[in-house]
Amino acid sequence: MASFTMTARPFKTRFAPSPTGLLHLGNIRTALFNFLLARQAQGTFLLRLEDTDALRGHEKYARALEQDLRWLGLAWNEGPEAGGQHGPYAQSERGSIYKEYFAALESRGLAYPCFCSEHELAIARKTALAAHRPPRYSGKCRALLPQEVQARFARAEPATLRFRVEEGKTVEFEDKVRGWQVFSTDDIGDYVIRRSDGTPAFFFCNAIDDALMEVTLVVRGEDHLTNTPRQILLLQALGLPLPDYAHIALVVGADGAPLSKRSGSKSVQELRASGFLPLAINNYLARLGHTYDANALMSLNALAENFGLSRLGRAPARYDETQLMHWQHEAVLHLPSESLWTWMGEAVHTLVPMEKREEFTAAVRANISFPADALRWAQIVFTDQLVVSHAAREAMTTAGQEFFATARQALEKHGADFKAVSETLRQTRAVSGKALFQPLRAALMGELDGPEMAKLLPLIGVERARKRLSI
């Protein structure tokens, strides 16, 4: 069993997901915060897979979450594939380590088998709650004699293993977000560290691994706050080093309930498939419950440099899709041209002539947020299947036939020079503002809003423009 001396350890954070499903925004936010803190301190960002639940853990989800983290730029310095001195990094492969510590606790009388059934425990919890008491374990099996324990094992009775919590004590620690915390052991009671099927409970393996992997700061959701005193007691009993703890506010939906798929949370895979950019997601999540002085789009390095636990709020962080969309648009605006073209996708590449791609991307960049938007403008510009909106058709009707007859004449004279065409219309028809530009845009694009016509008309071309103006 490993032993430790209390020496200064290099800064290390960790992300320890259970690979039982796809990563969603709430999970990624926790990973991002840990990554940014490690990057800022030039420390280590550790990835550990908490896959002890054999019925739910799936290899495909482990590979998927690793792919998601890489796509977001949240590369881990230690963990699966990256390696390190503290592996293995999947809890399903660390069973022998946990057995060693179970045995150490039992040999010192700090853990004992509990034969209470789920039914018994449920009744006890219900009774305690009805009496306005914490639903702690009664300690029924604490005083079982060794011979009685052996007899019950001989009858193959299932048993959990409980950690013995000393009564009448307090557990105190400074939470790096929520301040000083004090818990009474009388409210905690003896808790399960090994399930009846032999698998370690979250409290146990999570704490053991943080200590053995030399994690110095645990950043996790505030729903784990009450787990912390249990884990501190456990690590102290085993003589293992304690990390610092920072419990961050949870993300909630518009209804104030924890963010879920039903309230708008999407998996990273879904976000990637729809065209979201990693920098957009990172900029949004870094500000979800955390403040920056600057409101500009930032690189991962800049996000890390300006990140701080003192800037984290304690109130629930409310998910706002409008803000996510804002950062997506900002990320598109700042994407290098070659990357923007690649991001637009094959459907756009098929429609846009290679010699026109730079002009096209420059023309539509400010008016797109997703590849689907780029495809829509490519179809408008480079195909003859124009769909005219109801508002656009009304603007064309109001302008009248003589307006468009003049527009066609101006087109023949000036070609795809939109400024010259519109100026001819202004002077000839005595129109300006919306009365001038909306009918032109409506006929040429089928919409009243969109990219600058001066940039689009040369791409549409004189021949296609002539047909669209012939109404």
matplotlib code that plots the C-alpha trace (Angstrom):
import matplotlib.pyplot as plt

x = [0.0, 1.4, 2.5, 2.9, 4.9, 3.2, 5.5, 4.5, 3.0, 2.8, -0.5, -2.9, -6.6, -8.7, -11.8, -13.3, -16.4, -18.4, -18.6, -22.2, -23.5, -22.4, -20.9, -23.3, -22.6, -22.7, -20.0, -17.9, -18.1, -16.5, -13.8, -13.1, -12.8, -10.3, -8.4, -8.2, -6.9, -4.2, -3.2, -3.0, -0.8, 1.3, 0.2, -1.3, -4.8, -5.7, -8.4, -9.7, -12.5, -14.8, -16.2, -16.7, -20.4, -20.0, -23.7, -23.6, -20.0, -19.4, -16.2, -17.9, -18.8, -15.2, -13.9, -16.6, -15.8, -12.1, -12.9, -15.1, -12.4, -9.8, -12.2, -12.7, -8.9, -9.0, -6.1, -5.1, -1.5, -2.1, -4.6, -5.7, -3.3, -1.4, 0.1, 1.6, 3.0, -0.2, -2.1, -4.2, -6.6, -9.8, -11.2, -12.4, -8.7, -7.9, -9.7, -6.6, -5.7, -9.1, -9.0, -5.8, -7.3, -10.5, -8.4, -6.4, -9.6, -11.1, -7.9, -7.9, -11.6, -12.4, -14.8, -17.3, -19.8, -23.4, -26.2, -29.1, -31.4, -32.4, -35.9, -34.7, -32.6, -35.5, -37.8, -35.1, -34.5, -38.2, -38.6, -35.7, -37.0, -40.4, -38.8, -36.8, -33.5, -30.7, -31.2, -28.0, -27.4, -28.4, -25.3, -27.3, -24.5, -21.7, -21.6, -22.0, -19.7, -17.1, -18.7, -22.1, -20.5, -18.9, -22.1, -24.0, -21.3, -21.5, -25.2, -24.2, -26.0, -25.1, -23.2, -21.9, -18.8, -19.3, -16.8, -17.0, -17.5, -16.5, -19.4, -19.3, -16.7, -16.6, -15.1, -13.9, -12.3, -12.1, -14.0, -12.2, -15.5, -18.0, -15.8, -15.3, -17.4, -18.3, -20.0, -20.9, -20.1, -23.3, -25.1, -23.0, -23.1, -21.4, -21.5, -21.1, -17.7, -18.2, -21.4, -22.8, -21.7, -18.1, -17.7, -16.4, -18.7, -18.1, -17.1, -14.3, -12.6, -13.0, -11.2, -8.5, -7.7, -7.5, -4.9, -2.9, -2.9, -1.7, -4.5, -4.1, -7.4, -10.8, -13.2, -16.7, -20.4, -21.8, -24.0, -20.9, -20.3, -21.8, -19.5, -16.4, -16.5, -16.9, -13.9, -11.8, -12.5, -11.6, -8.3, -7.4, -8.0, -5.7, -3.0, -3.5, -3.0, -6.0, -6.6, -8.2, -11.8, -13.8, -17.5, -18.9, -22.5, -24.7, -26.0, -29.8, -32.3, -34.8, -37.1, -34.4, -34.1, -30.7, -29.8, -30.9, -31.5, -35.2, -34.3, -32.1, -28.8, -27.2, -24.4, -21.0, -21.6, -24.8, -23.2, -20.3, -22.6, -24.7, -21.6, -20.8, -17.1, -15.0, -13.9, -17.6, -18.4, -15.3, -16.0, -19.6, -18.9, -16.0, -18.4, -21.2, -21.0, -17.6, -16.8, -14.1, -13.2, -13.1, -16.1, -14.2, -13.7, -10.6, -8.3, -8.0, -4.8, -6.4, -9.4, -6.9, -4.8, -7.8, -9.6, -9.9, -11.8, -12.5, -14.5, -16.9, -20.3, -22.2, -25.6, -26.8, -25.5, -28.4, -28.0, -28.8, -28.9, -28.9, -25.4, -24.2, -25.3, -23.6, -20.2, -20.8, -21.3, -18.2, -16.2, -17.3, -16.3, -12.8, -12.3, -9.4, -10.7, -9.3, -10.9, -14.2, -14.3, -13.6, -16.2, -18.9, -18.8, -19.0, -22.6, -21.4, -18.1, -20.2, -22.2, -19.5, -17.1, -13.5, -12.5, -15.4, -14.9, -12.8, -15.4, -18.2, -16.8, -16.0, -19.5, -21.5, -19.2, -21.1, -24.5, -23.9, -23.5, -23.7, -22.8, -26.6, -26.6, -23.7, -25.5, -28.6, -26.7, -24.8, -28.1, -29.5, -26.4, -25.4, -28.7, -31.8, -34.2, -34.9, -37.5, -39.0, -40.4, -43.8, -42.3, -40.0, -42.8, -44.8, -41.9, -41.5, -45.3, -45.1, -42.2, -44.0, -43.1, -41.6, -39.1, -37.8, -37.8, -35.4, -33.4, -32.9, -31.8, -29.3, -28.0, -27.4, -25.5, -23.5, -23.3, -22.8, -21.8, -24.5, -23.6, -24.0, -27.2, -28.8, -27.6, -29.3, -32.5, -32.3, -32.0, -34.4, -37.2, -36.6, -36.5, -34.1, -33.6, -35.8, -37.9, -34.8, -32.9, -35.5, -37.2, -33.8, -32.7, -36.1, -35.9, -32.3, -32.1, -35.7, -35.2, -35.2, -32.1, -28.7, -25.2, -24.2, -25.7, -22.5, -20.6, -23.3, -24.4, -21.0, -21.4, -25.0, -23.9, -25.6, -27.5, -29.1, -29.8, -31.5, -33.9, -34.7, -35.4, -37.8, -41.0]
y = [0.0, 3.4, 5.8, 9.5, 12.3, 15.7, 17.5, 20.1, 18.5, 19.9, 21.4, 18.9, 18.9, 16.1, 15.3, 12.0, 11.2, 7.9, 6.7, 5.7, 8.2, 11.0, 14.2, 17.1, 20.8, 20.4, 17.7, 19.7, 22.8, 20.9, 19.5, 23.0, 24.6, 21.9, 22.3, 26.1, 26.0, 23.4, 25.4, 28.6, 27.1, 25.2, 22.1, 18.8, 18.0, 14.4, 12.3, 9.3, 7.0, 6.1, 3.0, 0.7, 0.3, -2.8, -2.8, 0.7, 1.4, 1.1, 1.2, 3.2, 6.0, 6.1, 6.5, 9.0, 11.3, 11.1, 12.2, 15.0, 16.4, 16.3, 18.1, 20.8, 21.2, 19.9, 17.6, 15.8, 15.5, 12.3, 9.5, 7.1, 7.0, 10.0, 7.7, 8.7, 7.3, 6.6, 4.3, 2.4, 5.3, 3.3, 2.3, -1.0, -1.9, -0.8, -3.4, -4.9, -1.4, -0.9, -4.4, -3.4, -0.4, -2.2, -4.8, -2.1, -0.5, -3.8, -4.9, -1.7, -2.0, 1.1, -0.7, -3.5, -5.7, -4.6, -7.1, -4.7, -5.1, -2.2, -2.6, -2.1, 0.9, 2.5, 2.2, 3.7, 6.6, 7.3, 7.2, 9.6, 12.1, 12.0, 12.8, 15.7, 13.9, 13.4, 10.0, 8.5, 4.8, 3.6, 1.5, -1.7, -4.0, -2.1, -4.2, -7.6, -10.2, -11.8, -15.3, -13.8, -12.1, -15.4, -17.3, -14.9, -15.0, -18.8, -18.6, -16.5, -13.4, -10.4, -7.6, -4.2, -2.7, 0.4, 2.9, 3.5, 7.2, 8.5, 10.3, 13.7, 15.2, 17.8, 17.9, 21.3, 22.4, 25.6, 25.2, 27.3, 28.6, 28.4, 29.3, 27.5, 24.4, 22.6, 19.2, 17.1, 13.4, 12.8, 13.9, 11.6, 8.2, 5.1, 4.9, 2.2, 2.0, -1.3, -2.5, -6.0, -7.1, -6.3, -3.1, 0.1, 2.9, 6.4, 7.9, 5.3, 4.9, 8.5, 9.7, 6.9, 7.7, 11.4, 10.8, 8.1, 10.1, 13.2, 15.4, 18.7, 20.4, 18.8, 21.0, 19.5, 20.3, 21.5, 18.4, 16.6, 19.0, 16.6, 13.8, 15.8, 15.3, 11.5, 11.5, 13.6, 11.2, 8.2, 9.7, 10.8, 7.3, 5.9, 8.5, 9.7, 13.3, 15.5, 17.6, 21.1, 21.2, 23.7, 23.0, 25.0, 26.0, 23.7, 24.7, 25.0, 25.5, 28.2, 26.5, 26.6, 22.8, 21.1, 21.3, 18.2, 17.0, 17.9, 21.5, 22.1, 20.5, 18.8, 16.3, 17.4, 15.0, 16.8, 20.2, 19.1, 17.5, 20.7, 22.8, 24.4, 25.4, 24.3, 27.9, 29.0, 26.3, 27.0, 30.8, 30.3, 27.7, 29.6, 32.4, 30.3, 31.1, 32.8, 36.4, 37.9, 41.6, 41.3, 40.4, 39.5, 36.0, 34.5, 31.6, 28.7, 30.2, 33.6, 31.9, 30.1, 33.1, 35.1, 32.3, 32.4, 30.6, 33.9, 34.9, 31.9, 32.7, 30.6, 31.1, 28.5, 29.2, 29.6, 28.1, 30.7, 29.4, 33.0, 33.5, 30.2, 31.4, 34.7, 33.0, 30.7, 33.7, 35.3, 32.2, 32.0, 35.7, 34.9, 31.6, 31.7, 31.7, 28.2, 26.8, 28.5, 27.0, 23.5, 24.0, 24.9, 21.3, 19.2, 20.3, 23.9, 22.9, 21.1, 24.3, 27.0, 27.1, 26.8, 30.1, 31.8, 30.3, 33.2, 35.7, 33.6, 33.1, 36.8, 37.7, 35.5, 35.1, 37.8, 36.3, 32.6, 30.7, 27.2, 25.2, 25.0, 28.8, 28.7, 26.1, 28.2, 31.2, 28.9, 27.6, 31.2, 32.4, 29.5, 27.7, 28.7, 27.3, 30.5, 30.4, 33.8, 34.6, 36.1, 39.4, 39.5, 39.0, 41.8, 44.2, 43.2, 43.8, 47.2, 48.3, 47.5, 46.4, 49.7, 49.5, 46.2, 47.2, 50.0, 47.6, 45.3, 48.2, 49.3, 45.7, 45.5, 48.8, 48.3, 44.5, 43.1, 46.5, 46.7, 50.2, 51.5, 49.6, 50.9, 54.5, 54.3, 53.2, 55.9, 58.7, 57.3, 56.1, 58.7, 56.0, 55.5, 53.6, 50.5, 51.4, 51.1, 48.2, 45.9, 45.2, 44.6, 42.2, 40.5, 39.8, 38.8, 36.8, 35.9, 37.6, 41.0, 40.5, 39.0, 39.6, 42.8, 42.8, 44.5, 41.3, 38.8, 40.2, 39.5, 35.9, 35.6, 36.8, 39.0, 36.2, 34.7, 38.3, 39.2, 36.2, 37.1, 40.7, 39.7, 39.6]
z = [0.0, -1.0, 1.7, 1.4, 3.0, 3.1, 0.6, -2.0, -5.0, -8.6, -9.4, -10.9, -11.7, -13.1, -15.1, -14.0, -16.0, -15.9, -19.5, -19.4, -22.0, -24.3, -22.8, -22.5, -21.9, -18.1, -18.2, -20.6, -18.5, -15.5, -17.8, -19.2, -15.8, -14.7, -18.0, -17.8, -14.2, -15.1, -18.2, -16.2, -13.5, -16.1, -14.3, -15.2, -16.5, -15.7, -17.4, -15.4, -16.4, -13.5, -15.1, -12.1, -12.9, -15.0, -16.1, -17.5, -18.5, -22.3, -24.2, -26.9, -24.5, -23.2, -26.8, -27.6, -24.6, -25.4, -29.0, -27.7, -25.4, -28.2, -30.6, -28.0, -27.6, -24.0, -24.3, -21.1, -20.0, -18.0, -18.5, -21.2, -24.2, -22.7, -20.0, -16.7, -13.5, -11.8, -14.1, -14.9, -15.6, -15.8, -12.5, -13.9, -14.0, -10.5, -8.5, -6.8, -5.5, -4.0, -2.4, -0.7, 0.9, 1.9, 3.7, 5.4, 6.8, 7.9, 9.6, 11.7, 12.6, 10.5, 8.2, 8.8, 6.8, 6.8, 6.1, 6.1, 3.1, 0.9, 2.2, 5.8, 4.9, 3.0, 6.0, 8.3, 5.9, 5.7, 9.5, 10.0, 7.5, 9.0, 12.4, 10.7, 11.3, 8.8, 7.1, 8.4, 8.9, 12.4, 12.9, 13.3, 12.0, 13.7, 16.8, 15.2, 16.8, 14.5, 14.8, 13.8, 10.8, 9.7, 10.2, 7.9, 5.3, 5.5, 4.7, 1.6, 2.9, 0.8, 2.6, 1.9, 3.5, 5.6, 6.8, 10.5, 11.2, 14.7, 16.4, 17.9, 15.6, 12.9, 9.5, 8.3, 5.1, 2.9, -0.3, -2.9, -4.3, -1.4, 1.5, 4.9, 5.3, 8.6, 8.8, 11.8, 11.7, 13.6, 10.4, 8.2, 9.8, 8.6, 4.9, 2.2, 0.6, -1.1, -2.6, -2.0, -5.5, -4.5, -6.6, -4.8, -4.1, -5.6, -2.3, -2.0, -5.3, -6.3, -3.2, -3.3, -6.9, -6.3, -3.6, -5.4, -8.6, -6.7, -7.7, -5.9, -6.7, -7.3, -9.2, -9.4, -9.2, -5.9, -5.8, -4.6, -1.7, 0.9, -0.4, 0.5, 4.3, 3.8, 1.5, 3.8, 6.7, 4.5, 3.3, 6.8, 8.1, 5.4, 5.8, 2.2, 1.1, 0.8, -2.4, -2.2, -3.2, -5.3, -5.8, -8.7, -9.2, -11.3, -14.7, -14.8, -17.6, -18.1, -15.6, -12.9, -12.9, -13.5, -17.2, -19.1, -22.6, -22.1, -21.2, -24.1, -23.3, -26.3, -26.5, -27.8, -30.7, -31.6, -31.4, -33.6, -36.1, -36.4, -37.1, -33.7, -33.4, -30.4, -29.7, -29.5, -27.0, -24.9, -24.9, -23.9, -21.1, -19.7, -19.0, -17.6, -14.0, -14.4, -15.3, -17.5, -17.9, -21.6, -23.8, -26.9, -28.3, -26.7, -27.5, -25.0, -23.8, -23.2, -21.4, -19.2, -18.5, -17.2, -15.4, -11.6, -8.9, -7.3, -10.4, -10.0, -8.8, -6.2, -7.7, -10.3, -13.7, -16.2, -19.6, -22.3, -25.9, -27.2, -25.7, -27.1, -30.5, -30.0, -29.4, -32.4, -34.7, -33.2, -33.8, -37.4, -37.9, -36.6, -38.4, -41.0, -44.6, -45.4, -42.2, -42.9, -46.4, -45.0, -42.2, -44.8, -46.0, -49.2, -50.1, -50.4, -52.1, -54.8, -55.6, -55.4, -58.3, -57.0, -58.5, -56.6, -53.2, -51.7, -52.9, -51.7, -48.2, -47.8, -49.0, -46.6, -43.6, -41.6, -42.3, -41.4, -38.1, -39.4, -42.5, -43.3, -43.6, -46.0, -48.1, -48.2, -49.6, -52.0, -53.4, -53.7, -55.5, -57.7, -58.6, -60.5, -57.9, -56.0, -53.2, -52.7, -49.2, -48.7, -47.5, -50.5, -52.9, -51.3, -51.7, -55.4, -56.0, -54.3, -56.4, -59.7, -63.2, -64.2, -61.4, -62.6, -66.2, -65.3, -63.2, -66.2, -68.3, -65.7, -65.4, -69.2, -69.1, -65.9, -65.6, -62.1, -60.6, -58.0, -56.9, -60.5, -61.0, -57.8, -58.5, -61.9, -60.3, -57.7, -60.2, -62.8, -60.5, -57.7, -55.0, -52.1, -48.9, -48.4, -51.5, -53.6, -52.0, -50.7, -54.1, -55.6, -52.9, -52.9, -56.7, -56.7, -53.5, -52.5, -49.1, -47.6, -45.5, -46.1, -47.3, -49.1, -52.6, -53.9, -53.1, -54.1, -57.5, -59.2, -57.9, -59.1, -62.5, -65.1, -66.9, -63.7, -62.4, -65.6, -65.3, -61.6, -62.5, -65.3, -63.2]

ax = plt.figure().add_subplot(projection="3d")
ax.plot(x, y, z, "-o")
ax.set_aspect("equal")
plt.show()
